[in-house]
Amino acid sequence: MITSALPSPADLRAEREAADASATAWALAARAGDTDAVDRFVRALHRDVLRYVSYLCADPQAVDDLAQDTFLRALGSLHRFEGRSSARAWLLSIARRAVIDGFRHASARPRRYDGADWQAAVERAQPQGVPGFDDGIALLDLVAALPAERREAFVLTQMLGLSYEEAAVIGGCPVGTVRSRVARARGELMELVG
């Protein structure tokens, strides 16, 4: 009999819940002044914040800055974190506000490119020959084609692994709305791929 080497959905959920519990415990310990817990908290959630911000933000150059801004905001307001939700959900809601503020800032001060052929400069800056790069670009293009609310719900639940309840808290909408958005996003992606 052949068995799958992939973990079951229940195992993945249990693993994510354990990681969320650890990150929340580190956030609460950091709130109490434990500097080692601050480092563990940031390391545990840094990748998720980068992924989430990169899907919300249209400017790849700003992703690291927005992630850093997210952690600065979070650490500055850590004294108000009470652990009523997971630290991941709390941090991703801060990341969402950081991206929105970044959009507001960018729209108030647009940047201009001084070069003569900006399209050629962009094409030269793209990595080439990297395994999986074209597939990643195709996935980004497909996800980017989704309406913003559906894209956000899809990324939070399907790519970052948050529960529908946590995504609802971050998105500021009911759980049923998140479920509907994810289902519609899946349908649209299937149509785009087909």
QUIBELTA-V586710 format. One record per residue. N is the residue number from 1. PHI is phi in degrees with one decimal (none if undefined). OMEGA is omega in radians with two decimals (999 if undefined). Layout:
# QUIBELTA-V586710
n: (N:N)
phi: (PHI:PHI)
omega: (OMEGA:OMEGA)
This chain:
# QUIBELTA-V586710
n: (1:2:3:4:5:6:7:8:9:10:11:12:13:14:15:16:17:18:19:20:21:22:23:24:25:26:27:28:29:30:31:32:33:34:35:36:37:38:39:40:41:42:43:44:45:46:47:48:49:50:51:52:53:54:55:56:57:58:59:60:61:62:63:64:65:66:67:68:69:70:71:72:73:74:75:76:77:78:79:80:81:82:83:84:85:86:87:88:89:90:91:92:93:94:95:96:97:98:99:100:101:102:103:104:105:106:107:108:109:110:111:112:113:114:115:116:117:118:119:120:121:122:123:124:125:126:127:128:129:130:131:132:133:134:135:136:137:138:139:140:141:142:143:144:145:146:147:148:149:150:151:152:153:154:155:156:157:158:159:160:161:162:163:164:165:166:167:168:169:170:171:172:173:174:175:176:177:178:179:180:181:182:183:184:185:186:187:188:189:190:191:192:193:194)
phi: (none:-96.0:-112.2:-76.3:-85.1:-80.4:-69.7:-73.7:-57.9:-65.4:-65.8:-63.6:-63.6:-64.2:-64.4:-66.2:-64.2:-66.9:-65.1:-64.0:-63.3:-65.2:-63.0:-66.7:-63.1:-66.8:-63.9:-67.7:-68.7:-64.7:-60.0:-81.0:107.6:-78.1:-69.9:-65.5:-66.9:-61.2:-61.7:-65.2:-60.3:-65.2:-63.3:-67.0:-113.5:-59.9:-63.2:-63.3:-65.1:-59.4:-63.5:-65.2:-64.2:-65.6:-80.2:-84.1:-93.7:-85.9:-111.4:-60.5:-70.2:-94.1:-60.0:-62.7:-64.0:-69.5:-65.0:-63.7:-60.9:-60.3:-69.4:-63.0:-63.4:-65.0:-67.2:-70.5:-113.1:-60.8:-63.9:-95.0:-74.5:-111.3:80.3:-70.8:-124.2:-69.5:-63.0:-63.5:-62.8:-62.3:-68.8:-69.1:-70.1:-66.9:-60.8:-60.7:-66.9:-64.1:-66.3:-60.5:-63.8:-63.8:-61.5:-61.4:-64.5:-66.3:-71.9:-78.3:-134.3:-65.6:-99.3:-118.3:-98.4:-88.4:-71.6:-74.7:-119.1:-68.8:-66.0:-65.3:-63.8:-66.3:-64.2:-69.3:-78.7:-74.9:-67.6:-133.0:78.0:-87.6:-59.4:81.6:-63.5:-63.2:-65.0:-63.4:-65.4:-61.8:-63.5:-60.0:-64.1:-64.6:-67.5:-65.9:-75.2:-73.0:-60.2:-54.1:-66.8:-70.0:-61.5:-62.4:-62.8:-64.8:-63.3:-62.0:-88.5:-91.7:-103.5:-94.3:78.9:-75.6:-74.0:-62.5:-64.9:-66.0:-64.0:-66.5:-64.1:-65.6:-80.4:66.9:-143.3:-67.6:-61.3:-61.3:-66.9:-63.3:-59.3:-63.7:-63.8:-66.5:-62.5:-67.5:-63.2:-59.7:-60.6:-64.7:-64.6:-64.2:-66.3:-66.0:-71.6:-72.8)
omega: (3.12:3.10:-3.14:3.09:-3.13:3.10:3.13:3.10:3.12:3.11:3.12:3.13:3.13:3.11:3.13:3.12:3.10:3.10:3.10:3.13:3.12:-3.13:3.12:3.10:3.11:3.11:3.12:3.10:3.10:3.09:3.14:3.06:3.13:-3.08:3.08:3.12:3.09:3.14:-3.14:3.12:-3.13:-3.13:-3.09:-3.02:-3.08:-3.11:3.13:3.12:3.11:-3.13:-3.11:-3.14:-3.12:3.11:3.12:-3.01:3.13:-3.06:-3.12:3.13:-3.06:-3.03:-3.13:3.13:-3.14:3.08:3.10:3.10:3.11:-3.12:3.07:3.10:-3.11:-3.13:3.09:-3.13:-3.13:3.13:3.13:3.14:-3.09:3.10:3.11:3.01:3.11:3.12:3.12:3.14:3.12:-3.10:3.14:3.05:3.05:3.11:3.13:3.12:3.10:3.12:3.12:3.09:3.08:3.07:3.14:-3.13:-3.12:-3.13:3.12:-3.11:3.14:3.13:3.12:3.08:-3.06:-3.11:-3.10:-3.08:-3.06:-3.14:3.11:3.12:3.11:-3.14:3.11:-3.10:-3.12:3.07:3.14:3.10:3.12:-3.13:3.11:-3.09:-3.14:3.10:3.11:3.11:3.12:3.11:3.11:3.12:3.13:-3.13:3.13:3.14:3.13:3.01:-2.99:-3.09:3.12:3.12:-3.12:3.14:3.14:-3.13:-3.12:-3.03:-3.01:-3.09:3.12:3.05:3.10:3.07:3.11:3.13:3.13:3.11:3.11:3.10:-3.12:-3.10:3.13:-3.13:3.11:-3.14:3.13:3.10:3.10:3.12:3.13:-3.13:3.14:3.14:3.12:3.10:3.10:3.12:3.13:3.12:3.10:3.10:-3.14:3.14:-3.12:999)
